[in-house]
Amino acid sequence: MTTTPDAPTPLTPTITGPNLPAIAIGLLGVVVGALTIAHVSIGLTVDWNRLGPALFTGFGVLLVLAGTIGVVRRRRT
């Protein structure tokens, strides 16, 4: 009785390139850090009623774009 070897399992594709949500979170941290340093060093005051919603909206748009790019890339492979 002879046995045939099992078919090799396909390799899972490795994800290459930067992680876009991590970049977006990092950019948000850089912006908040820069504003904090500017406030401490030169006394810059920020109107958070105007800037806060814009920052979070921009962050959300970056995350949506990153998700869309991820979905499109995943379908092509």
QUIPE-V636799 format. One record per residue. N is the residue number from 1. RES is the residue in one small letter. SS is DSSP state (H for helix, E for strand, L for the rest). Layout:
n & res & ss
N & RES & SS
N & RES & SS
This chain:
n & res & ss
1 & m & L
2 & t & L
3 & t & L
4 & t & L
5 & p & L
6 & d & L
7 & a & L
8 & p & L
9 & t & L
10 & p & L
11 & l & L
12 & t & L
13 & p & L
14 & t & L
15 & i & L
16 & t & L
17 & g & L
18 & p & L
19 & n & L
20 & l & H
21 & p & H
22 & a & H
23 & i & H
24 & a & H
25 & i & H
26 & g & H
27 & l & H
28 & l & H
29 & g & H
30 & v & H
31 & v & H
32 & v & H
33 & g & H
34 & a & H
35 & l & H
36 & t & H
37 & i & H
38 & a & H
39 & h & H
40 & v & H
41 & s & H
42 & i & H
43 & g & L
44 & l & L
45 & t & L
46 & v & L
47 & d & L
48 & w & H
49 & n & H
50 & r & H
51 & l & H
52 & g & H
53 & p & H
54 & a & H
55 & l & H
56 & f & H
57 & t & H
58 & g & H
59 & f & H
60 & g & H
61 & v & H
62 & l & H
63 & l & H
64 & v & H
65 & l & H
66 & a & H
67 & g & H
68 & t & H
69 & i & H
70 & g & H
71 & v & H
72 & v & H
73 & r & H
74 & r & H
75 & r & H
76 & r & H
77 & t & L
